[in-house]
Amino acid sequence: MNRQDRPRVVSMKLVLSLTTVALMAVTMFAVYGITARSTRQALQTELEARLLLEARHLALLSSDALLADYPELTLCPLVTEMMTNRPGLALAVVVDHNGLVQGHADVRQLGKPLDGMDQFGPYQTQQLLNTSEAMLVSTDLLAARVPSRHAAGQVVGSVLVAKNRDHIDAALTAARGQVTLAVAALTFLGACVALILMQRLLAPVDAIRKGLQRIGDGRLDEPIAVKSNTELGLLADTINTMAQHLQSSQNMAQEREQEVIATQSEVIHTLGEVVENRSQETGGHIDRVADGAALLAQLAGLPVDQCELLRRAAPMHDVGKIAIPDAILHKPGKLTDVEFDTMKSHAAIGAEILSQSERPIFKAAAVVAAQHHERWDGFGYPSGLAGEAIHPFGRIVSVVDVFDALTSHRCYRPAMPLEKALDIMHEGRGSQFDPELLDTFLAHIGEFVSLTETINVTHVDPKQAPAPVAEVHEKEPEPVGVGC
């Protein structure tokens, strides 16, 4: 799959970061809302409790004074002191059992009915109220009314203590600000902790991802380095163990593959030697053709694996001669037309024998056997292929096979001098041989001569070659079909 065809990958870090931010935001608002509501309720309850406590305290202090002849002398200073020491109070009043004011910060209100009580209404509170106690509320005030009782339990009056509601709201706002700061601090701390944890979590995930990618690329010897006691560490260990098993299996498979290839090469080489010995050709012919073909393929720019494949397949180029009768194969004289047609059939026979296998080396050998006698101009055999319709393997083997045949001793003629052989091959440029391949071969002829001199019984020295046989011994005109 090409990079452009791959589905777009979304970064896990980005997803987790956005998710974390979203969760933290939701959590912050939820915590803020819950905390603010709880704080408001707690603060409201506390303020109500304090207000009720202040009223009860004033009622207790005023019970005896209300029975005195001049209660205002005690109650006015008491109320004034209370208002002074508790700035949150908006009103503190003591009335007798007749509803007349007996204690007030404003002495002008003494002896009068308490004004403005009609503005108050009942207030629902969570406080536990005693008998005759009440929580009242007006537009601006929150008040607690408590009866003042004598020691004997007789109600001698009542007190009213009130606070401004805006004072209460201010206290709630201040508390809300503190809650907001606390929630923000916790949110920031939580985000930092989440990012640290996310980094610690994603680091092994990223290491595992890269490790799996290496395994996918075939690099099985690089373990995943994740040191963790979590499930991710166990996963990394499992993957490393799997990679080790895959490496072992791969090594075994490669060894078996190399063994199969070596066996195939040995079989091919053995069959080639059988054919070579049967046709009484110069010793080492198949090795020289194999190594020469690999060298020419390399010089022509073929990939290394193709060069090696050709080296292993080339020894089978004449395997079809195993089906040619000895009378024709070893005949010292000129072949008849029928005999020559029989001799040419070895190319098709070899291809038929080798094409029965699906192994790459045998398929390559079948191509070489079928096409190493095809000509660039289309007048070769067995199929009359021309130009680039001939497989590169066939064109390459054609060049090195003819060169070895010309410079080697055969039953129907002695080995040719190098200069004459090269002249003959040059005459076949563009007709028998691929011109570019032949130019490459001739440009590196020294390498091919050095190569052939190191293999088996090499070319016969023309000075020591046996005397030429009669012209009638030639099986074909040269260079066409030389070494058929």
C-alpha angles and dihedrals in degrees: 000000000000120000089247091053095052118104113256110267117220114213111250089212090057093047093047092044093052091043091050092049091048093048092047091050093049090045091049093052092043094048091044092051095045094043094046091050093046091046092049091050092046093046092045090051091048092049091049091049092050092047091050090046091052091050093049091047092052091046091053093049093047100048096088094038092057089062093053123097093246107027093167090068089066102028101050094056089044093052093043092051090048093052091047097049095043107049092180092069117097097182139014118176135168119201130183127234089276092058095250120139112253099163126037138138087235107062089199088075094058116120093013129110112263106268124221100024090129088069092065125087133183117286124209109231138172091222120111105243126202124224113303091006117128142177113221133188136196134174093281106014142061111201141183120210117199128175117239110227131192120232090264090057097257115144107235098171143313142253131223120203119181139179129201112258092220087060088056091047090050090053090049091049091051090049090048090054091053090049090050092052091047092049092047091050091048091047092052092046091047091049091051092049091046092051091049092048091045091052091049089048097045096045093070091039089055091046090052091048092052090045092053089048090053090050089050089052090052098254097132097157096070108085123208109256104215115144104190137125091215129096088271090060090050089048091052091050090050092050091048090051090048090050090051091052090047090049091051091046091047092050091050091047091050091049091050091045091051089048091051091047091048090049092049091048091048092050091048092047092047092050089047091053091049090054092044093051092044093052090045093232123162112288115262095025095131092047093049091048092047096049093039092051091050091049094048090047090053092049089048091057102252116155117269094248091053091050090052092045090053091049090056095043101043096076088070095058093109099033089119089070087078086080095048114102116250090236090065097033093053100031108133094200135066115296121238119238091259092048091047091052088051091050092050091053089074090084094057092040092052092049091049092051095048099040091069090081127075093206113118093231092054092045089053091047090051090054092049093047092049099044111030090096095047115112130224090235093052098250096110130098157295097008104012093236117174138201118337091352083083111084114249089241090058093047092048096048090046091061098046094040093054091045091053092044093051095048096042130078115256133185091253099043143006125256115282124234112260094247093054092045091052091048091053092048092048088054087058093056109128093003107058099005136048100257095220093048092047092049089052091048094049092045089059100033091130091063092051093048090049090048095051093048090062097054124087117289097353131197117323115250105247090222090059098036118121118261114282115265121230118292089246089070093073111107095200139006110268137278091013108088095353107170092017 
